Amino acid sequence: MGGPSPAVHALTASALYQIPAAGVPAGCTCRLKSGACSVTVSAAAGEFRMRTRAAFRPLQSLIRHKAMAQVKKPEIRNAILSAADRLFSERGYHNTTLAQIAAEADVSTANLYVYFQSKLDILYSIYDPWLRERIARLESDLMRVREPQQRIFKLLHTLWCEIPSEKNGFANNFVQAISTSDPREGYRPELLKWFEAAIARMLRDALPPDRAAQVTESRFTHLLVMAFDGFVIGQHLDPGVECDERTIALMAALLTGPMNDTAPANGRRAAAPDSPRKKSSRTQATHED
């Protein structure tokens, strides 16, 4: 009755001292009138005035409205993504902070939140388009491989050997982030669903219709993605490890049909089939002889 409530006093202090640290220019003012706080914030698009009763509107809403009012510049967004890409590739996701990304991009840490909700959001903005483009190239390459087993081998070899090592093992950043992220950070299951659907499509195009139906109607593609994650981690732990082409060749043979050449004989396990690459090299050597 005789003046503003303690809650309004608290908001006054927050508006004057905490908002600038969270990304709102220091030129904001807070005036008290009839128990309400009238906040004027200078934004790039002009000035907007917001009146709110401190007891019912959290301080976070002031920051959110300010971020919405700012004009987002593509060049700043690209600078942030380029800086994060370099740092993630060099240091890894966990060893890179938002402050380091901001310094590399020559922007304030607070300004990052105008463009991205979190560090995970930044990673998604890099990894999502890169993975989609990489899988599109893989699908294009598979179109030129006619023999089913060789096509499956190419698919698995790319998933389990090539992608995990590309861009200095960049895929490991995503595995790191997802395995330790809080759901509130912005996990998006859509990318995983798209990835599994793309693998299922490539399997379906390579296999005979009856075998394709058995594979694509099961959780087999999810199993392949889990193996992909494992190979990504393995590549990170031992970057010099050789690709296990014999295991990939065995999986390709399992998927494409009977494996008479690998059936147990006299109680002993026969050797796994050679990869298509080794078969090709051996055939070429025979012809040269």
C-alpha positions as CSV (number, residue, x, y, z in Angstrom):
1,M,0.0,0.0,0.0
2,G,2.7,2.5,1.0
3,G,5.1,1.3,-1.7
4,P,6.3,-1.5,-3.9
5,S,6.4,-5.0,-2.5
6,P,9.8,-6.8,-1.7
7,A,9.2,-8.9,-4.8
8,V,9.2,-5.8,-6.9
9,H,12.4,-4.5,-5.3
10,A,14.0,-7.9,-6.1
11,L,13.0,-7.6,-9.8
12,T,14.3,-4.0,-9.8
13,A,17.7,-5.2,-8.8
14,S,17.6,-8.0,-11.3
15,A,16.5,-5.8,-14.1
16,L,19.3,-3.3,-13.4
17,Y,22.2,-5.8,-12.8
18,Q,21.4,-9.3,-14.0
19,I,19.7,-8.7,-17.3
20,P,22.8,-7.0,-18.9
21,A,24.9,-10.0,-17.9
22,A,22.4,-12.3,-19.7
23,G,22.5,-10.4,-23.0
24,V,20.3,-7.3,-22.6
25,P,22.1,-4.0,-23.1
26,A,23.0,-2.1,-20.0
27,G,20.7,0.8,-21.2
28,C,17.6,-0.9,-19.8
29,T,15.7,0.9,-17.0
30,C,13.1,-0.2,-14.5
31,R,10.6,2.2,-13.0
32,L,8.2,1.4,-10.2
33,K,4.5,2.5,-10.4
34,S,1.5,1.1,-8.7
35,G,3.3,-2.1,-7.6
36,A,4.4,-2.9,-11.2
37,C,7.8,-2.8,-12.9
38,S,7.9,-1.0,-16.3
39,V,11.0,-2.2,-18.2
40,T,12.3,-0.3,-21.2
41,V,14.9,-2.2,-23.3
42,S,16.8,-0.8,-26.2
43,A,16.9,-3.4,-29.0
44,A,18.4,-3.4,-32.5
45,A,14.9,-3.2,-34.0
46,G,13.9,-0.2,-31.8
47,E,12.5,0.1,-28.3
48,F,9.8,-2.0,-26.8
49,R,8.1,-1.5,-23.4
50,M,7.0,-4.3,-21.3
51,R,4.9,-4.0,-18.1
52,T,4.8,-6.9,-15.8
53,R,3.9,-7.6,-12.2
54,A,6.9,-9.0,-10.5
55,A,5.0,-11.5,-8.5
56,F,3.7,-13.3,-11.6
57,R,6.3,-12.9,-14.3
58,P,9.8,-14.4,-13.9
59,L,12.9,-12.5,-14.8
60,Q,13.6,-15.1,-17.5
61,S,10.6,-13.9,-19.6
62,L,12.3,-10.5,-19.9
63,I,15.4,-12.1,-21.3
64,R,13.4,-14.3,-23.7
65,H,11.4,-11.4,-25.0
66,K,14.6,-9.4,-25.5
67,A,16.1,-12.2,-27.5
68,M,13.0,-12.4,-29.7
69,A,13.2,-8.7,-30.4
70,Q,16.8,-8.8,-31.6
71,V,17.5,-9.0,-35.3
72,K,19.5,-12.2,-36.0
73,K,22.4,-11.7,-38.4
74,P,23.3,-14.7,-40.6
75,E,27.0,-13.8,-40.6
76,I,27.1,-13.9,-36.8
77,R,25.3,-17.3,-36.7
78,N,27.7,-18.7,-39.3
79,A,30.7,-17.3,-37.3
80,I,29.4,-19.1,-34.2
81,L,29.0,-22.4,-36.1
82,S,32.4,-22.2,-37.7
83,A,34.0,-21.5,-34.4
84,A,32.2,-24.4,-32.7
85,D,33.0,-26.7,-35.6
86,R,36.8,-26.0,-35.2
87,L,36.8,-26.3,-31.4
88,F,34.7,-29.5,-31.4
89,S,37.0,-31.0,-33.9
90,E,40.1,-30.0,-32.0
91,R,39.1,-30.4,-28.4
92,G,35.9,-32.5,-28.4
93,Y,32.5,-31.6,-27.2
94,H,33.1,-31.9,-23.5
95,N,36.3,-29.9,-23.5
96,T,34.7,-27.0,-25.4
97,T,32.8,-24.3,-23.5
98,L,30.3,-21.8,-24.7
99,A,32.8,-19.0,-23.5
100,Q,35.5,-20.5,-25.8
101,I,33.1,-20.7,-28.7
102,A,32.1,-17.1,-28.2
103,A,35.7,-15.9,-28.0
104,E,36.6,-17.8,-31.2
105,A,33.6,-16.3,-33.0
106,D,34.3,-12.8,-31.6
107,V,30.9,-12.4,-29.9
108,S,29.8,-12.2,-26.3
109,T,28.8,-15.3,-24.5
110,A,25.4,-13.8,-23.8
111,N,24.9,-13.2,-27.6
112,L,25.2,-16.9,-28.2
113,Y,21.8,-17.4,-26.6
114,V,20.2,-15.1,-29.1
115,Y,21.1,-17.6,-31.8
116,F,21.2,-21.0,-30.0
117,Q,19.5,-22.4,-26.9
118,S,22.4,-24.4,-25.7
119,K,25.8,-26.0,-26.7
120,L,23.8,-29.1,-27.8
121,D,21.7,-26.9,-30.1
122,I,24.9,-25.6,-31.7
123,L,26.2,-29.2,-32.2
124,Y,22.9,-30.2,-33.8
125,S,23.2,-27.3,-36.2
126,I,26.6,-28.6,-37.3
127,Y,26.2,-32.4,-37.2
128,D,22.6,-32.7,-38.6
129,P,23.3,-31.1,-42.0
130,W,26.7,-32.8,-42.2
131,L,25.3,-36.3,-41.5
132,R,22.5,-35.8,-44.0
133,E,24.8,-34.7,-46.7
134,R,27.2,-37.6,-46.0
135,I,24.4,-40.2,-46.2
136,A,23.2,-38.6,-49.5
137,R,26.7,-39.2,-50.9
138,L,26.6,-42.7,-49.7
139,E,23.3,-43.4,-51.3
140,S,24.6,-42.0,-54.6
141,D,27.7,-44.2,-54.4
142,L,25.6,-47.3,-53.7
143,M,23.6,-46.7,-56.9
144,R,26.8,-47.6,-58.8
145,V,27.3,-50.9,-57.1
146,R,25.1,-53.6,-58.7
147,E,26.0,-56.8,-56.8
148,P,23.9,-57.0,-53.5
149,Q,26.7,-58.3,-51.2
150,Q,29.2,-55.8,-52.4
151,R,26.5,-53.0,-52.0
152,I,25.8,-54.1,-48.4
153,F,29.6,-54.3,-47.8
154,K,29.9,-50.7,-49.1
155,L,27.1,-49.5,-46.9
156,L,28.4,-51.1,-43.7
157,H,32.0,-50.1,-44.5
158,T,31.0,-46.5,-44.8
159,L,28.9,-46.6,-41.6
160,W,31.4,-48.5,-39.4
161,C,34.8,-47.4,-40.8
162,E,34.7,-44.3,-42.9
163,I,32.2,-41.9,-41.1
164,P,33.6,-42.6,-37.6
165,S,37.1,-41.4,-38.7
166,E,36.0,-38.4,-40.9
167,K,36.5,-34.8,-39.8
168,N,38.9,-35.9,-37.1
169,G,36.3,-38.3,-35.6
170,F,33.7,-35.5,-35.4
171,A,30.8,-38.0,-34.9
172,N,32.2,-38.8,-31.5
173,N,31.2,-35.3,-30.4
174,F,27.6,-36.2,-31.0
175,V,27.9,-39.5,-29.1
176,Q,29.5,-37.6,-26.2
177,A,26.7,-35.0,-26.2
178,I,23.8,-37.4,-26.4
179,S,25.1,-39.9,-23.8
180,T,25.5,-37.2,-21.2
181,S,22.8,-34.6,-22.1
182,D,19.9,-33.5,-20.0
183,P,16.5,-33.8,-21.8
184,R,16.0,-30.1,-21.2
185,E,19.1,-29.2,-23.3
186,G,17.1,-30.0,-26.5
187,Y,17.6,-33.6,-27.5
188,R,15.9,-34.2,-30.9
189,P,15.0,-37.8,-31.7
190,E,14.1,-36.8,-35.2
191,L,17.7,-37.2,-36.4
192,L,18.0,-40.7,-35.1
193,K,14.7,-41.7,-36.7
194,W,15.8,-40.2,-40.0
195,F,19.2,-42.0,-39.8
196,E,17.5,-45.4,-39.2
197,A,15.0,-44.8,-42.0
198,A,17.8,-43.9,-44.4
199,I,19.7,-47.1,-43.5
200,A,16.5,-49.2,-43.9
201,R,16.0,-47.7,-47.3
202,M,19.5,-48.5,-48.5
203,L,19.2,-52.1,-47.2
204,R,15.8,-52.5,-48.9
205,D,17.3,-51.3,-52.2
206,A,20.2,-53.7,-52.0
207,L,18.5,-56.9,-50.8
208,P,16.1,-59.3,-52.5
209,P,12.4,-58.4,-51.7
210,D,11.8,-61.2,-49.2
211,R,15.0,-60.6,-47.3
212,A,14.5,-56.8,-47.4
213,A,11.0,-57.2,-45.8
214,Q,12.5,-59.3,-43.0
215,V,15.2,-56.7,-42.3
216,T,13.3,-53.5,-42.6
217,E,10.3,-54.6,-40.6
218,S,12.5,-55.4,-37.6
219,R,14.7,-53.4,-35.3
220,F,17.7,-54.5,-37.3
221,T,18.5,-51.0,-38.5
222,H,18.5,-49.8,-34.9
223,L,21.1,-52.5,-34.2
224,L,23.3,-51.2,-37.0
225,V,23.1,-47.7,-35.6
226,M,24.1,-49.0,-32.1
227,A,27.1,-50.7,-33.8
228,F,27.8,-47.4,-35.6
229,D,28.0,-45.6,-32.2
230,G,30.4,-48.3,-30.9
231,F,32.7,-47.9,-33.9
232,V,32.6,-44.1,-33.4
233,I,33.8,-44.6,-29.8
234,G,36.4,-47.2,-30.8
235,Q,37.8,-44.8,-33.4
236,H,38.0,-42.1,-30.7
237,L,39.8,-44.3,-28.3
238,D,42.2,-45.8,-30.8
239,P,42.4,-43.5,-33.9
240,G,44.9,-45.8,-35.6
241,V,42.8,-49.0,-35.4
242,E,42.3,-50.8,-38.7
243,C,38.9,-51.3,-40.1
244,D,37.5,-54.8,-39.4
245,E,36.6,-55.6,-43.0
246,R,36.3,-59.4,-42.3
247,T,33.5,-58.8,-39.8
248,I,31.8,-56.4,-42.3
249,A,32.1,-59.1,-45.0
250,L,30.6,-61.7,-42.7
251,M,27.7,-59.4,-41.9
252,A,27.1,-58.7,-45.6
253,A,27.1,-62.4,-46.3
254,L,24.6,-63.0,-43.5
255,L,22.3,-60.4,-44.9
256,T,22.4,-61.4,-48.5
257,G,21.8,-65.2,-48.3
258,P,23.1,-68.6,-47.3
259,M,26.7,-68.9,-46.2
260,N,27.7,-72.3,-47.5
261,D,31.4,-71.3,-47.5
262,T,31.3,-70.4,-43.8
263,A,29.2,-73.3,-42.4
264,P,30.8,-75.3,-39.6
265,A,32.7,-78.3,-40.9
266,N,33.7,-81.3,-38.7
267,G,32.8,-79.3,-35.6
268,R,35.2,-76.5,-36.5
269,R,34.2,-73.0,-37.5
270,A,35.2,-72.2,-41.0
271,A,37.0,-69.0,-41.8
272,A,34.9,-65.9,-42.4
273,P,34.6,-64.9,-46.1
274,D,37.0,-62.4,-47.5
275,S,35.8,-58.9,-48.1
276,P,34.8,-58.0,-51.6
277,R,38.0,-55.9,-51.8
278,K,40.2,-58.8,-51.0
279,K,38.4,-61.1,-53.4
280,S,38.9,-58.5,-56.1
281,S,42.6,-58.2,-55.4
282,R,43.0,-62.0,-55.4
283,T,41.2,-62.4,-58.7
284,Q,43.3,-59.7,-60.3
285,A,46.5,-61.4,-59.1
286,T,45.4,-64.7,-60.6
287,H,44.7,-63.1,-63.9
288,E,48.1,-61.5,-63.9
289,D,49.8,-64.9,-63.2
